[in-house]
Amino acid sequence: MLQPEQFEPNEAWIAFRLNDAPLHTAADGDFDFFALMDAASRLILGSATVSARDSQLSEGDARGLFDEVRAQAQALPVTLFVPDDMPAQGLAAEAHRLGITVVGIPLDQLLGFIGEARQSFRERFGTGTGPA
């Protein structure tokens, strides 16, 4: 099981979906929220919203998210962890373009990192009823 203590800041980031179920808006439809988290600090470095119809970040969305986070963190990670069950072709393509190694990992191995953020999102927006 991965632990934050195994990593230096900006050595590895985790990409994940914050919501369990799409968040509905009357004006614009359903949305999913994706985030990048630093594995060492467990801080969310940035997030992006995409239409639930798309189900994942496009390469353009991923490029914007990486640009935003790189500007804040002043670095890019060596490794990007992505839950095995999360569609991430656009995100992976952009990460590879930036020289970042993408590693698929079972969601349950990431819950120690992302569980609190997902729980906070669920409490704030009332999305989904599944596990953290």
Secondary structure, DSSP 8 states (H G I E B T S, - for coil): ---GGG--TTTEEEEEES-SS-EEETTTEEEEEEEEEETTT--EEEEEEEETTT-S--HHHHHHHHHHHHHHHSS--SEEEEETTS--HHHHHHHHHTT-EEEEE-GGGTHHHHHHHHHHHHHHH----S--
